[in-house]
Structures are given as structure tokens and as C-alpha cells.
Amino acid sequence: MKIVEPVIVDSFESIIQNIDGYVDAFKRNALIVFRGTSISRSEQLLLTKIFGDRMGWYPNSSEFGEQIWSYEENHSHSMNMHNRHNIKKDEILLSWHLEHMGHHNPAVGATWNMEKFKCETGVGNTLFVNISDVYDMLSEEDADFLKKCKVAAFYGWALDEPGRQQIPALHDAVEMYEPSGRNALRLSALFKYDRETYYLHSFDGRRPSDYEDARFLELSLFFTKQIHNNEDIRQVHEWNEGDVIVVDLFLMAHAVLGGFRPEQRFFHGLWAHRKSGSKYD
């Protein structure tokens, strides 16, 4: 397991002055952590837009008056909804997932600004796995098979999404991801495979056979097991107060460890989407 090494900065201005190098590192690693100076929410928004200009996501500086999708997270909702209180610091609190897999406009990035962190170091760590690393583990035969697969996904692992989705979001199981130049394996990070959440929609442009359905689910299970269990491809971030993460949510499956109470920490998050609007658009 690899510890994510933060970039030490002394001011928000120093981040902006060196932004091209940081964006290049982000494209390679799908993740960058800034540590050493607290930034305001207005500075966080500016940072998100600057990355948006270079990554092609929204928000960016191209639209005046654009809707900004923000949230505050202390994980109390997950604790209450799933009765996940008193989880130990080396146990999973928030399960592994890829963000918004079943949405028509999924989040492809975010900035997370840890405004409060009154925990000991090593508590509430965030775990990451780059899904391109799992793709690289496939045989040529399995990769060729998955390149012919189109996935249907619904809202997925969250149980509190408003309404009931009638039409699934469709996406390729394998997608060449231009910022990194690597193939991304867009399968399910959860052990949930059924017609209500996630299934093989088509194979090579047609209805899949029973054999193709079974093989697709077998490879999906392989993917999920690697995400959950393979520490050789896992990265971990140990939070400090004031840390700011820019994360590529298209590539990074992630989970959160326990060991904290909601009142001890929270971060302010800003979503970034492929097109202007919310995840439901």
C-alpha cells in the first residue's frame, strides 16, 4: 500500500504560480494533495475552475453564472443510514465505490477541502485505487472481451437517491481516458450485480448471450475483488486539517476508514462534471 505524499505549499498563490506542473502531476497520478496552508472556499472554487480549464470539466472559467455543486461531508449520514457508528480506524466506514456510476452526468473530479480535523493522525483515512491499474492486470483476451461490452448502471450503491431511475446510464466497460492516456476499466466497485443496479446491456452492439453475461459478471467480480483486497495497487491518504485534495473521480475508486465521530471532522467538497449541470442532467 502506497502513502499519498502531499505537496507542501506555503500559500494559495504558490499553488497558482506552479499550477501547470501540478496539473501535469495530477494527469499522471489522478490525485494531488496540497498541505501547508488553509484555503478559503472562494479559493477552492477558483482552484476547481482552474483545473476545469485544463481537464475539460465543469466548473471552469468558460461560463458566467454557472451553477456550482458543493457539499459538506462529515459522514454522519452514512453512519446513521447504515448504522455504521463506532467503526474502528482500520475498518471500512464508507464502502469502496466509483462516484455516480449510474448517473447520466457523472462526477469526473472533485476538490475536497478538510476545513476541520480534530482527530489523531491515521484516523479517517481515505483509500484509493486507480481503475486503470486493474485494467493493466487483464489478459489480452479479457481486455478484448470487455472492450465490446456496454454497461447499464442505475444510481447504484446509494440508497437515498431521490425518486426511482427509469432509464439506466450506459457507458463502455473500457474507455480510453485522454488525460492519462490509459485505458480505464469502468465496472462496479460494489458486490452488487443485478438488473436493478448494474448489468451487461449489450455485447458488440447486440443483445448478449448467456455465456457473455456470465463472463462479464465473472470479470466484474474480478474487478471488485481487486478494488477491495489488492493492497499492491492501493493508495492511502492520511488527513491533516487544511489538506486540499484534487481527485480524478473518473479513475479513482475510493473508500473511507473509521475511527472518528462526525463532530471531529468535515470537508467542503466541490463536484466537477463532464458537462455543465448536476449528476442528474
Backbone as CSV, one residue per row, in Angstrom:
resi,resn,N_x,N_y,N_z,CA_x,CA_y,CA_z,C_x,C_y,C_z
1,MET,0.849,-1.194,0.000,0.000,0.000,0.000,0.884,1.242,0.000
2,LYS,0.541,2.187,-0.836,1.337,3.400,-1.003,0.701,4.577,-0.274
3,ILE,1.506,5.282,0.507,1.048,6.512,1.157,1.093,7.650,0.139
4,VAL,0.017,8.397,0.018,-0.003,9.559,-0.869,0.846,10.665,-0.246
5,GLU,1.850,11.112,-0.975,2.736,12.154,-0.475,2.164,13.527,-0.820
6,PRO,1.852,14.357,0.180,1.302,15.681,-0.123,2.349,16.628,-0.684
7,VAL,1.875,17.585,-1.464,2.719,18.681,-1.937,2.665,19.784,-0.875
8,ILE,3.808,20.139,-0.339,3.860,21.160,0.716,3.898,22.546,0.067
9,VAL,2.946,23.386,0.435,2.851,24.742,-0.109,2.750,25.724,1.047
10,ASP,3.128,26.982,0.784,3.084,27.977,1.850,1.979,29.013,1.655
11,SER,1.285,28.936,0.517,0.204,29.891,0.261,-0.615,29.401,-0.917
12,PHE,-1.820,29.912,-1.035,-2.636,29.603,-2.199,-1.975,30.157,-3.463
13,GLU,-1.357,31.306,-3.356,-0.702,31.931,-4.514,0.401,31.035,-5.065
14,SER,1.120,30.327,-4.188,2.190,29.453,-4.667,1.629,28.275,-5.459
15,ILE,0.414,27.824,-5.117,-0.235,26.777,-5.912,-0.506,27.289,-7.316
16,ILE,-1.071,28.490,-7.406,-1.430,29.062,-8.700,-0.176,29.322,-9.544
17,GLN,0.887,29.779,-8.911,2.115,30.080,-9.649,2.719,28.835,-10.297
18,ASN,2.482,27.678,-9.699,3.070,26.431,-10.208,2.007,25.481,-10.750
19,ILE,0.884,26.035,-11.181,-0.281,25.210,-11.497,-0.038,24.255,-12.662
20,ASP,0.719,24.650,-13.660,0.929,23.774,-14.820,1.623,22.474,-14.409
21,GLY,2.608,22.578,-13.553,3.292,21.372,-13.078,2.387,20.509,-12.228
22,TYR,1.548,21.146,-11.418,0.627,20.375,-10.579,-0.431,19.669,-11.427
23,VAL,-0.905,20.324,-12.454,-1.888,19.694,-13.335,-1.257,18.516,-14.072
24,ASP,-0.024,18.657,-14.525,0.665,17.547,-15.182,0.794,16.357,-14.232
25,ALA,1.149,16.622,-12.972,1.259,15.546,-11.985,-0.100,14.904,-11.731
26,PHE,-1.140,15.723,-11.703,-2.491,15.228,-11.499,-2.915,14.308,-12.646
27,LYS,-2.603,14.677,-13.869,-2.963,13.832,-15.018,-2.268,12.479,-14.943
28,ARG,-1.051,12.462,-14.425,-0.323,11.197,-14.299,-0.866,10.340,-13.158
29,ASN,-1.203,10.984,-12.049,-1.493,10.265,-10.807,-2.964,10.217,-10.428
30,ALA,-3.801,11.041,-11.089,-5.248,11.113,-10.819,-5.555,11.633,-9.422
31,LEU,-4.561,12.220,-8.772,-4.736,12.666,-7.390,-3.581,13.587,-7.029
32,ILE,-3.893,14.683,-6.339,-2.844,15.529,-5.781,-3.355,16.123,-4.477
33,VAL,-2.491,16.188,-3.476,-2.832,16.716,-2.154,-1.941,17.919,-1.869
34,PHE,-2.579,19.041,-1.522,-1.854,20.232,-1.108,-1.950,20.363,0.406
35,ARG,-0.808,20.615,1.039,-0.754,20.719,2.504,0.153,21.880,2.886
36,GLY,-0.188,22.543,3.959,0.687,23.581,4.499,0.031,24.931,4.618
37,THR,-1.090,25.122,3.944,-1.814,26.386,4.054,-3.299,26.111,3.906
38,SER,-4.106,26.728,4.739,-5.554,26.602,4.607,-6.033,27.553,3.521
39,ILE,-7.009,27.101,2.739,-7.543,27.964,1.697,-9.024,28.212,1.960
40,SER,-9.513,29.335,1.499,-10.916,29.696,1.671,-11.771,28.953,0.649
41,ARG,-13.082,29.029,0.823,-13.975,28.372,-0.140,-13.944,29.080,-1.494
42,SER,-13.752,30.362,-1.485,-13.645,31.070,-2.766,-12.363,30.669,-3.485
43,GLU,-11.280,30.468,-2.746,-10.037,29.991,-3.359,-10.191,28.551,-3.844
44,GLN,-10.918,27.749,-3.087,-11.178,26.378,-3.524,-11.950,26.357,-4.841
45,LEU,-12.944,27.229,-4.961,-13.708,27.308,-6.201,-12.808,27.722,-7.367
46,LEU,-11.946,28.703,-7.128,-11.026,29.135,-8.174,-10.106,27.990,-8.583
47,LEU,-9.597,27.249,-7.609,-8.723,26.110,-7.906,-9.471,25.058,-8.737
48,THR,-10.727,24.798,-8.382,-11.534,23.832,-9.120,-11.730,24.274,-10.561
49,LYS,-11.994,25.556,-10.752,-12.193,26.075,-12.103,-10.899,26.053,-12.919
50,ILE,-9.784,26.348,-12.275,-8.503,26.322,-12.997,-8.194,24.912,-13.471
51,PHE,-8.419,23.918,-12.598,-8.262,22.526,-13.043,-9.281,22.200,-14.122
52,GLY,-10.504,22.739,-13.996,-11.522,22.516,-15.012,-11.111,23.033,-16.375
53,ASP,-10.440,24.188,-16.412,-9.962,24.731,-17.682,-8.996,23.777,-18.372
54,ARG,-8.194,23.093,-17.574,-7.148,22.240,-18.132,-7.598,20.789,-18.324
55,MET,-8.621,20.378,-17.567,-9.105,18.999,-17.650,-10.366,18.866,-18.498
56,GLY,-10.988,19.988,-18.839,-12.199,19.948,-19.625,-13.437,19.597,-18.839
57,TRP,-13.415,19.827,-17.524,-14.602,19.562,-16.727,-15.290,20.860,-16.320
58,TYR,-16.474,20.735,-15.739,-17.221,21.870,-15.198,-17.321,21.704,-13.687
59,PRO,-17.092,22.768,-12.910,-16.985,24.162,-13.338,-15.618,24.503,-13.932
60,ASN,-15.635,25.480,-14.817,-14.407,26.077,-15.320,-14.685,27.566,-15.517
61,SER,-13.791,28.266,-16.141,-13.946,29.720,-16.252,-14.676,30.142,-17.525
62,SER,-15.240,29.161,-18.271,-15.813,29.486,-19.573,-17.260,29.956,-19.501
63,GLU,-17.954,29.691,-18.388,-19.370,30.015,-18.299,-19.625,30.990,-17.158
64,PHE,-20.284,32.070,-17.466,-20.623,33.067,-16.450,-21.891,32.634,-15.718
65,GLY,-21.858,32.725,-14.399,-23.039,32.412,-13.617,-23.359,30.930,-13.550
66,GLU,-22.382,30.091,-13.779,-22.596,28.655,-13.784,-22.989,28.140,-12.395
67,GLN,-23.911,27.184,-12.358,-24.296,26.549,-11.104,-23.112,25.757,-10.537
68,ILE,-22.858,25.937,-9.248,-21.777,25.225,-8.584,-22.388,24.170,-7.668
69,TRP,-21.912,22.946,-7.741,-22.447,21.847,-6.957,-21.473,21.540,-5.818
70,SER,-21.853,21.983,-4.623,-20.982,21.851,-3.458,-21.691,21.064,-2.366
71,TYR,-20.927,20.623,-1.387,-21.498,19.901,-0.255,-20.516,19.917,0.907
72,GLU,-21.034,19.662,2.107,-20.203,19.474,3.288,-20.338,18.024,3.737
73,GLU,-19.221,17.409,4.095,-19.224,15.980,4.407,-18.537,15.716,5.737
74,ASN,-19.279,15.142,6.680,-18.670,14.633,7.913,-19.000,13.159,8.121
75,HIS,-19.676,12.549,7.134,-20.023,11.134,7.096,-21.066,10.729,8.126
76,SER,-21.732,11.714,8.733,-22.802,11.383,9.679,-23.966,10.690,8.977
77,HIS,-24.235,11.087,7.738,-25.352,10.499,7.009,-25.129,9.005,6.795
78,SER,-23.920,8.638,6.351,-23.613,7.221,6.158,-23.653,6.463,7.479
79,MET,-23.142,7.084,8.537,-23.159,6.426,9.838,-24.589,6.150,10.291
80,ASN,-25.469,7.129,10.118,-26.842,6.978,10.582,-27.643,6.026,9.691
81,MET,-27.497,6.178,8.374,-28.298,5.392,7.445,-27.956,3.907,7.512
82,HIS,-26.667,3.601,7.672,-26.218,2.209,7.660,-25.846,1.706,9.057
83,ASN,-26.124,2.520,10.099,-25.769,2.157,11.480,-24.297,1.782,11.576
84,ARG,-23.467,2.679,11.053,-22.029,2.438,10.992,-21.281,3.291,12.013
85,HIS,-21.808,3.395,13.217,-21.148,4.139,14.287,-20.071,3.264,14.942
86,ASN,-19.077,3.920,15.536,-18.027,3.231,16.305,-17.219,2.251,15.452
87,ILE,-17.047,2.598,14.175,-16.181,1.797,13.312,-14.724,2.112,13.636
88,LYS,-13.898,1.106,13.754,-12.502,1.298,14.118,-11.717,1.935,12.966
89,LYS,-10.568,2.516,13.309,-9.814,3.285,12.325,-9.198,2.424,11.224
90,ASP,-9.102,1.126,11.434,-8.582,0.243,10.394,-9.690,-0.545,9.702
91,GLU,-10.953,-0.126,9.888,-12.092,-0.777,9.258,-12.791,0.192,8.313
92,ILE,-13.426,-0.348,7.280,-14.109,0.468,6.281,-15.381,1.069,6.863
93,LEU,-15.478,2.388,6.799,-16.710,3.084,7.174,-17.599,3.291,5.953
94,LEU,-17.041,3.896,4.910,-17.764,4.146,3.661,-17.199,3.215,2.607
95,SER,-18.040,2.347,2.078,-17.583,1.262,1.211,-16.931,1.783,-0.075
96,TRP,-16.126,0.910,-0.668,-15.500,1.205,-1.950,-16.560,1.532,-2.998
97,HIS,-16.294,2.563,-3.796,-17.229,2.934,-4.856,-16.527,3.799,-5.892
98,LEU,-17.112,3.805,-7.077,-16.793,4.787,-8.111,-17.940,5.779,-8.143
99,GLU,-17.622,7.047,-8.174,-18.634,8.078,-7.982,-19.641,8.126,-9.132
100,HIS,-20.938,8.079,-8.768,-22.033,8.405,-9.703,-22.053,7.518,-10.943
101,MET,-21.751,6.248,-10.797,-21.682,5.351,-11.952,-23.000,5.288,-12.712
102,GLY,-24.113,5.424,-12.014,-25.398,5.303,-12.664,-26.014,6.610,-13.106
103,HIS,-25.268,7.694,-13.018,-25.811,8.990,-13.387,-25.452,9.344,-14.831
104,HIS,-26.310,10.119,-15.433,-26.105,10.484,-16.831,-25.019,11.545,-16.999
105,ASN,-24.720,12.269,-15.937,-23.637,13.250,-15.955,-22.771,13.013,-14.721
106,PRO,-21.982,11.935,-14.715,-21.256,11.556,-13.504,-20.171,12.561,-13.131
107,ALA,-19.871,12.609,-11.854,-18.735,13.411,-11.409,-17.453,12.789,-11.929
108,VAL,-16.610,13.604,-12.534,-15.318,13.129,-13.026,-14.161,13.723,-12.229
109,GLY,-14.471,14.574,-11.284,-13.442,15.172,-10.442,-14.072,15.853,-9.252
110,ALA,-13.223,16.248,-8.316,-13.692,16.988,-7.151,-12.497,17.633,-6.469
111,THR,-12.789,18.661,-5.683,-11.830,19.168,-4.714,-12.435,18.989,-3.332
112,TRP,-11.631,18.492,-2.411,-12.060,18.264,-1.030,-11.165,19.094,-0.116
113,ASN,-11.769,19.996,0.621,-11.054,20.930,1.484,-11.366,20.586,2.936
114,MET,-10.414,19.950,3.635,-10.633,19.489,5.007,-10.546,20.678,5.969
115,GLU,-11.686,21.317,6.191,-11.731,22.542,6.993,-11.619,22.265,8.484
116,LYS,-12.010,21.079,8.917,-11.915,20.727,10.345,-11.421,19.303,10.462
117,PHE,-10.387,19.106,11.276,-9.880,17.764,11.518,-9.279,17.732,12.915
118,LYS,-10.045,17.249,13.859,-9.636,17.203,15.259,-9.457,15.762,15.709
119,CYS,-8.805,14.980,14.854,-8.559,13.565,15.116,-7.063,13.323,15.180
120,GLU,-6.688,12.161,15.678,-5.282,11.782,15.617,-4.904,11.415,14.185
121,THR,-3.640,11.538,13.855,-3.171,11.163,12.524,-3.446,9.684,12.275
122,GLY,-3.906,9.376,11.079,-4.186,7.996,10.731,-5.613,7.569,10.968
123,VAL,-6.454,8.509,11.402,-7.873,8.231,11.611,-8.660,8.793,10.432
124,GLY,-9.656,8.043,9.970,-10.484,8.525,8.868,-9.749,8.618,7.545
125,ASN,-8.753,7.761,7.344,-8.005,7.785,6.087,-8.921,7.531,4.895
126,THR,-8.561,8.104,3.763,-9.247,7.799,2.509,-8.358,6.886,1.672
127,LEU,-8.944,5.798,1.200,-8.240,4.814,0.379,-8.605,5.025,-1.088
128,PHE,-7.645,4.795,-1.960,-7.850,4.986,-3.394,-7.282,3.801,-4.169
129,VAL,-7.948,3.460,-5.273,-7.398,2.542,-6.276,-7.692,3.139,-7.646
130,ASN,-6.657,3.271,-8.455,-6.819,3.739,-9.825,-7.315,2.574,-10.680
131,ILE,-8.487,2.731,-11.298,-9.077,1.618,-12.044,-8.261,1.249,-13.286
132,SER,-7.401,2.153,-13.744,-6.506,1.796,-14.849,-5.492,0.741,-14.408
133,ASP,-5.121,0.749,-13.133,-4.206,-0.276,-12.625,-4.846,-1.660,-12.677
134,VAL,-6.161,-1.730,-12.469,-6.853,-3.020,-12.571,-6.941,-3.450,-14.028
135,TYR,-7.208,-2.515,-14.912,-7.233,-2.855,-16.346,-5.910,-3.484,-16.774
136,ASP,-4.799,-2.940,-16.293,-3.483,-3.436,-16.698,-3.234,-4.873,-16.243
137,MET,-4.062,-5.393,-15.328,-3.909,-6.754,-14.844,-4.611,-7.768,-15.749
138,LEU,-5.454,-7.299,-16.667,-6.222,-8.199,-17.522,-5.343,-8.858,-18.576
139,SER,-5.723,-10.071,-18.958,-5.104,-10.690,-20.119,-5.589,-9.977,-21.371
140,GLU,-4.874,-10.150,-22.464,-5.290,-9.529,-23.724,-6.672,-10.024,-24.146
141,GLU,-6.945,-11.292,-23.916,-8.240,-11.874,-24.285,-9.377,-11.239,-23.477
142,ASP,-9.173,-11.088,-22.156,-10.210,-10.496,-21.315,-10.406,-9.020,-21.643
143,ALA,-9.317,-8.310,-21.917,-9.425,-6.895,-22.283,-10.207,-6.731,-23.581
144,ASP,-9.917,-7.588,-24.569,-10.637,-7.514,-25.847,-12.124,-7.807,-25.652
145,PHE,-12.447,-8.759,-24.785,-13.851,-9.065,-24.498,-14.548,-7.851,-23.891
146,LEU,-13.937,-7.227,-22.887,-14.573,-6.107,-22.195,-14.699,-4.878,-23.090
147,LYS,-13.817,-4.734,-24.061,-13.925,-3.599,-24.981,-15.193,-3.670,-25.836
148,LYS,-15.813,-4.831,-25.900,-17.057,-4.994,-26.655,-18.299,-4.860,-25.767
149,CYS,-18.091,-4.601,-24.486,-19.196,-4.574,-23.524,-19.671,-3.147,-23.268
150,LYS,-20.981,-2.981,-23.273,-21.595,-1.723,-22.841,-22.409,-2.006,-21.588
151,VAL,-22.170,-1.210,-20.562,-22.740,-1.427,-19.241,-23.970,-0.544,-19.051
152,ALA,-24.991,-1.099,-18.412,-26.132,-0.316,-17.940,-26.019,-0.185,-16.433
153,ALA,-26.070,1.047,-15.937,-25.944,1.284,-14.499,-27.038,2.232,-14.027
154,PHE,-27.583,1.925,-12.847,-28.538,2.803,-12.204,-27.820,3.565,-11.091
155,TYR,-28.555,4.317,-10.306,-27.936,5.172,-9.293,-26.976,4.413,-8.407
156,GLY,-27.217,3.127,-8.229,-26.158,2.300,-7.668,-26.216,2.130,-6.175
157,TRP,-25.060,2.327,-5.532,-24.894,1.923,-4.139,-25.650,2.807,-3.164
158,ALA,-25.901,4.084,-3.509,-26.582,4.978,-2.583,-28.063,4.602,-2.499
159,LEU,-28.588,4.543,-1.292,-29.977,4.172,-1.067,-30.885,5.373,-0.866
160,ASP,-30.320,6.553,-0.903,-31.093,7.750,-0.570,-31.271,8.668,-1.771
161,GLU,-31.045,8.157,-2.987,-31.209,8.994,-4.167,-32.689,9.339,-4.352
162,PRO,-33.023,10.575,-4.724,-34.430,10.951,-4.884,-35.063,10.256,-6.085
163,GLY,-36.285,9.761,-5.880,-37.015,9.156,-6.984,-36.456,7.798,-7.389
164,ARG,-36.970,7.276,-8.470,-36.524,5.983,-8.988,-36.113,6.154,-10.440
165,GLN,-34.914,5.783,-10.746,-34.384,5.970,-12.088,-35.069,5.008,-13.065
166,GLN,-35.610,5.531,-14.139,-36.322,4.718,-15.114,-35.412,4.238,-16.248
167,ILE,-34.457,5.055,-16.636,-33.587,4.725,-17.759,-32.141,4.653,-17.251
168,PRO,-31.463,3.527,-17.420,-30.090,3.440,-16.922,-29.135,4.314,-17.713
169,ALA,-28.037,4.666,-17.090,-26.941,5.327,-17.795,-26.108,4.240,-18.481
170,LEU,-25.774,4.461,-19.736,-24.995,3.494,-20.500,-23.577,4.007,-20.691
171,HIS,-22.608,3.134,-20.522,-21.221,3.518,-20.769,-20.421,2.282,-21.162
172,ASP,-19.306,2.514,-21.843,-18.421,1.422,-22.235,-17.704,0.865,-21.014
173,ALA,-17.516,-0.456,-20.990,-16.797,-1.077,-19.885,-15.330,-0.660,-19.867
174,VAL,-14.785,-0.399,-21.049,-13.399,0.072,-21.177,-13.423,1.389,-21.926
175,GLU,-12.777,2.374,-21.363,-12.715,3.671,-22.021,-11.284,4.201,-21.993
176,MET,-10.804,4.610,-23.159,-9.513,5.285,-23.190,-9.689,6.660,-22.575
177,TYR,-8.958,6.924,-21.489,-9.128,8.164,-20.752,-8.037,9.137,-21.174
178,GLU,-8.434,10.136,-21.920,-7.479,11.009,-22.596,-6.501,11.714,-21.658
179,PRO,-6.938,12.247,-20.503,-5.963,12.965,-19.672,-4.759,12.124,-19.257
180,SER,-4.991,10.846,-18.977,-3.888,9.988,-18.537,-3.297,9.171,-19.669
181,GLY,-4.036,9.025,-20.787,-3.582,8.187,-21.884,-3.633,6.706,-21.577
182,ARG,-4.449,6.327,-20.582,-4.550,4.931,-20.170,-5.990,4.448,-20.327
183,ASN,-6.153,3.140,-20.481,-7.488,2.555,-20.510,-8.043,2.466,-19.095
184,ALA,-9.288,2.871,-18.950,-9.971,2.815,-17.653,-11.019,1.715,-17.705
185,LEU,-11.066,0.904,-16.663,-11.997,-0.214,-16.570,-13.187,0.217,-15.716
186,ARG,-14.297,0.571,-16.377,-15.436,1.188,-15.702,-16.470,0.133,-15.324
187,LEU,-16.136,-0.652,-14.322,-17.036,-1.681,-13.814,-17.494,-1.302,-12.414
188,SER,-18.139,-2.229,-11.717,-18.708,-1.903,-10.414,-17.736,-2.225,-9.288
189,ALA,-17.538,-1.256,-8.396,-16.679,-1.475,-7.237,-17.435,-2.117,-6.080
190,LEU,-18.724,-2.351,-6.250,-19.546,-2.971,-5.207,-19.922,-4.393,-5.591
191,PHE,-20.176,-5.192,-4.581,-20.640,-6.552,-4.816,-22.153,-6.540,-5.046
192,LYS,-22.574,-5.820,-6.084,-23.995,-5.738,-6.436,-24.111,-5.823,-7.948
193,TYR,-24.593,-6.944,-8.443,-24.763,-7.126,-9.876,-26.172,-7.671,-10.120
194,ASP,-27.058,-6.851,-10.620,-28.421,-7.290,-10.918,-29.069,-6.283,-11.861
195,ARG,-30.280,-6.588,-12.293,-30.966,-5.742,-13.269,-31.408,-4.417,-12.675
196,GLU,-31.333,-4.275,-11.356,-31.754,-3.040,-10.703,-30.606,-2.054,-10.516
197,THR,-29.396,-2.517,-10.623,-28.264,-1.641,-10.329,-27.206,-1.610,-11.437
198,TYR,-26.885,-2.771,-12.029,-25.700,-2.851,-12.895,-25.754,-4.153,-13.681
199,TYR,-25.637,-4.098,-15.015,-25.651,-5.322,-15.802,-25.073,-5.050,-17.191
200,LEU,-24.813,-6.115,-17.932,-24.315,-6.009,-19.302,-25.488,-5.668,-20.216
201,HIS,-25.440,-4.485,-20.816,-26.537,-4.026,-21.666,-26.433,-4.608,-23.069
202,SER,-25.236,-4.598,-23.642,-25.050,-5.125,-24.990,-23.615,-5.596,-25.153
203,PHE,-23.413,-6.495,-26.116,-22.083,-7.012,-26.427,-21.867,-6.902,-27.923
204,ASP,-20.855,-6.160,-28.300,-20.527,-5.960,-29.723,-21.737,-5.415,-30.487
205,GLY,-22.523,-4.562,-29.813,-23.650,-3.904,-30.446,-24.936,-4.697,-30.501
206,ARG,-24.982,-5.835,-29.811,-26.188,-6.675,-29.854,-26.504,-7.181,-28.439
207,ARG,-27.642,-7.830,-28.330,-28.031,-8.414,-27.046,-27.041,-9.511,-26.664
208,PRO,-26.551,-9.513,-25.420,-25.552,-10.515,-25.035,-26.153,-11.906,-24.890
209,SER,-25.338,-12.898,-25.141,-25.730,-14.285,-24.902,-25.593,-14.608,-23.418
210,ASP,-26.113,-15.766,-23.034,-25.969,-16.191,-21.636,-24.493,-16.351,-21.275
211,TYR,-23.714,-16.886,-22.212,-22.274,-17.040,-21.954,-21.613,-15.681,-21.748
212,GLU,-21.948,-14.709,-22.577,-21.347,-13.377,-22.462,-21.781,-12.692,-21.175
213,ASP,-23.029,-12.871,-20.772,-23.485,-12.348,-19.478,-22.655,-12.933,-18.337
214,ALA,-22.478,-14.245,-18.372,-21.755,-14.919,-17.290,-20.293,-14.492,-17.259
215,ARG,-19.680,-14.380,-18.411,-18.270,-13.970,-18.451,-18.111,-12.524,-17.996
216,PHE,-19.045,-11.665,-18.392,-18.999,-10.277,-17.953,-19.091,-10.183,-16.431
217,LEU,-19.982,-10.941,-15.823,-20.113,-10.908,-14.368,-18.879,-11.490,-13.680
218,GLU,-18.284,-12.509,-14.292,-17.047,-13.068,-13.745,-15.933,-12.018,-13.730
219,LEU,-15.798,-11.265,-14.817,-14.766,-10.228,-14.876,-15.109,-9.053,-13.964
220,SER,-16.388,-8.756,-13.814,-16.791,-7.718,-12.871,-16.419,-8.103,-11.446
221,LEU,-16.623,-9.372,-11.110,-16.260,-9.847,-9.778,-14.751,-9.762,-9.571
222,PHE,-13.986,-10.099,-10.601,-12.529,-9.948,-10.521,-12.166,-8.494,-10.228
223,PHE,-12.773,-7.568,-10.953,-12.524,-6.145,-10.758,-12.842,-5.732,-9.324
224,THR,-14.015,-6.125,-8.836,-14.437,-5.737,-7.496,-13.486,-6.287,-6.435
225,LYS,-13.082,-7.527,-6.586,-12.171,-8.137,-5.613,-10.822,-7.421,-5.592
226,GLN,-10.324,-7.011,-6.770,-9.057,-6.270,-6.800,-9.194,-4.936,-6.058
227,ILE,-10.303,-4.245,-6.283,-10.522,-2.968,-5.613,-10.524,-3.148,-4.104
228,HIS,-11.206,-4.164,-3.631,-11.382,-4.358,-2.185,-10.163,-4.963,-1.502
229,ASN,-9.441,-5.822,-2.203,-8.486,-6.685,-1.497,-7.026,-6.538,-1.907
230,ASN,-6.746,-5.944,-3.059,-5.372,-5.925,-3.557,-4.632,-4.692,-3.029
231,GLU,-3.855,-4.889,-1.995,-3.145,-3.762,-1.385,-1.965,-3.300,-2.236
232,ASP,-1.538,-4.096,-3.194,-0.423,-3.687,-4.054,-0.781,-2.494,-4.928
233,ILE,-2.075,-2.306,-5.218,-2.498,-1.182,-6.068,-3.238,-0.115,-5.256
234,ARG,-3.225,-0.245,-3.950,-3.972,0.675,-3.085,-3.100,1.851,-2.674
235,GLN,-3.714,3.033,-2.610,-3.089,4.238,-2.065,-3.911,4.716,-0.876
236,VAL,-3.256,5.353,0.074,-3.955,5.846,1.254,-3.524,7.274,1.548
237,HIS,-4.505,8.124,1.834,-4.214,9.483,2.269,-4.556,9.630,3.738
238,GLU,-3.581,10.109,4.530,-3.771,10.395,5.946,-4.004,11.894,6.101
239,TRP,-5.205,12.240,6.526,-5.632,13.639,6.534,-4.984,14.465,7.639
240,ASN,-4.751,15.735,7.328,-4.460,16.803,8.282,-5.476,17.914,8.066
241,GLU,-5.720,18.690,9.088,-6.590,19.853,8.897,-5.959,20.798,7.872
242,GLY,-6.768,21.291,6.958,-6.283,22.192,5.920,-5.854,21.510,4.645
243,ASP,-5.798,20.178,4.636,-5.448,19.471,3.395,-6.494,19.753,2.324
244,VAL,-6.020,19.938,1.104,-6.901,20.084,-0.054,-6.518,19.008,-1.075
245,ILE,-7.482,18.174,-1.410,-7.269,17.119,-2.409,-7.972,17.510,-3.697
246,VAL,-7.290,17.344,-4.808,-7.926,17.340,-6.123,-7.875,15.894,-6.590
247,VAL,-9.057,15.320,-6.873,-9.134,13.894,-7.188,-9.861,13.694,-8.506
248,ASP,-9.342,12.786,-9.312,-9.975,12.392,-10.556,-10.968,11.275,-10.227
249,LEU,-12.248,11.616,-10.157,-13.257,10.639,-9.754,-13.657,9.703,-10.882
250,PHE,-13.250,9.986,-12.099,-13.463,9.028,-13.173,-12.573,7.806,-12.973
251,LEU,-11.361,8.027,-12.480,-10.377,6.955,-12.347,-10.283,6.371,-10.955
252,MET,-10.581,7.135,-9.932,-10.264,6.720,-8.577,-11.459,6.118,-7.844
253,ALA,-11.446,4.779,-7.698,-12.326,4.155,-6.718,-11.803,4.526,-5.338
254,HIS,-12.714,4.709,-4.382,-12.256,5.149,-3.074,-13.175,4.661,-1.966
255,ALA,-12.632,4.659,-0.751,-13.348,4.243,0.449,-12.802,5.054,1.611
256,VAL,-13.531,5.049,2.728,-13.140,5.826,3.906,-13.079,4.908,5.121
257,LEU,-11.994,5.020,5.877,-11.858,4.269,7.116,-12.494,5.025,8.279
258,GLY,-12.789,4.297,9.349,-13.473,4.875,10.505,-12.510,5.386,11.564
259,GLY,-13.019,5.417,12.810,-12.207,5.848,13.947,-12.489,7.249,14.433
260,PHE,-13.514,7.910,13.872,-13.806,9.289,14.246,-15.308,9.476,14.451
261,ARG,-15.646,10.571,15.115,-17.040,10.978,15.269,-17.328,12.131,14.315
262,PRO,-18.558,12.283,13.869,-18.860,13.324,12.881,-18.469,14.721,13.306
263,GLU,-18.567,15.019,14.587,-18.248,16.372,15.035,-16.750,16.655,15.041
264,GLN,-15.920,15.637,14.786,-14.471,15.828,14.826,-13.884,16.309,13.501
265,ARG,-14.623,16.136,12.405,-14.035,16.490,11.120,-15.116,16.732,10.077
266,PHE,-14.825,17.616,9.147,-15.647,17.724,7.943,-14.842,18.416,6.856
267,PHE,-15.197,18.094,5.607,-14.590,18.800,4.488,-15.670,19.423,3.625
268,HIS,-15.272,20.464,2.904,-16.132,21.116,1.929,-15.734,20.594,0.562
269,GLY,-16.707,20.032,-0.165,-16.429,19.444,-1.461,-17.075,20.211,-2.594
270,LEU,-16.421,20.211,-3.726,-16.968,20.762,-4.966,-16.900,19.685,-6.031
271,TRP,-18.062,19.347,-6.603,-18.102,18.369,-7.678,-17.613,18.985,-8.988
272,ALA,-17.060,18.148,-9.842,-16.731,18.529,-11.219,-17.351,17.494,-12.149
273,HIS,-18.067,17.966,-13.186,-18.796,17.085,-14.089,-18.282,17.222,-15.509
274,ARG,-18.608,16.232,-16.342,-18.195,16.262,-17.733,-18.898,17.369,-18.508
275,LYS,-20.126,17.663,-18.135,-20.853,18.757,-18.779,-21.488,19.615,-17.700
276,SER,-21.842,20.824,-18.053,-22.423,21.743,-17.089,-23.718,21.205,-16.537
277,GLY,-23.887,21.301,-15.227,-25.103,20.821,-14.591,-24.795,19.807,-13.506
278,SER,-25.860,19.190,-12.978,-25.713,18.245,-11.889,-25.547,16.834,-12.425
279,LYS,-25.376,15.882,-11.484,-25.215,14.473,-11.869,-26.477,13.899,-12.496
280,TYR,-27.626,14.543,-12.302,-28.879,14.010,-12.826,-29.162,14.498,-14.249
281,ASP,-28.379,15.447,-14.758,-28.655,16.031,-16.074,-28.170,15.132,-17.211
